[in-house]
Amino acid sequence: MSKTFATESQLDRVVNEPDVLVQKLKDDGTFPNSKLPLLIYRQAVSLPEHDQAALFEQLFADNGWVGMWRNGIYSYHHYHSTAHEVLAVYGGSARVQFGGERGVVHELQTGDVVIIPAGVAHKNLGSSGDLGVVGAYPEGQDWDMNYGRPGERPRADGNIERVPPPKMDPIYGEGGPLLEKWSRH
């Protein structure tokens, strides 16, 4: 049985002050990437001893991010043209490349959260055996899969342009860094 962090004050005690890395990733000719920056929240939460994934799931649900899943991160470049995505690491670590073959590589640790704008390629380059990730999408957005293959664009480019911004930050809600950082673009 998973633990529910039912009250706002309980969630406030586990959510840390934002430590945000902002990364712009331009179209590389294969992957469209995005005019919106990739956001990495380092140590966004202090995870409880048990049911770490459940904490992220509750935060996501409370902030309007749905379609949740638990797994890892695919070991091939892919992107979504119809939805933004959030990934929260609840166990282990992974080296993840964002932006395609010439993109950037970031080490993600337990407690980190990544908000990936529609169009940004991502790939797991290697992870610990205990990697656990919870993913979700903003309410009303259904994800698709794209791999940088010939013929995906311009359909994918058009889709990306039509994806609306999320209503709330998946961790920090209405006053979160996502809304501020993405409103500039």
Secondary structure, DSSP 8 states (H G I E B T S, - for coil): ------SHHHHHHHB----EEEEEE---SS---EEEEEEEETT-B---SS-HHHHHHHHHHHTTEEEEEEE---SS-BB-SS--EEEEEEESEEEEEESSTTSEEEEEETT-EEEE-TT--EEEEEE-TT-EEEEEEETT-----B-S-TT-TTHHHHHHHH----SSBTTTBTTSHHHHHHHT-
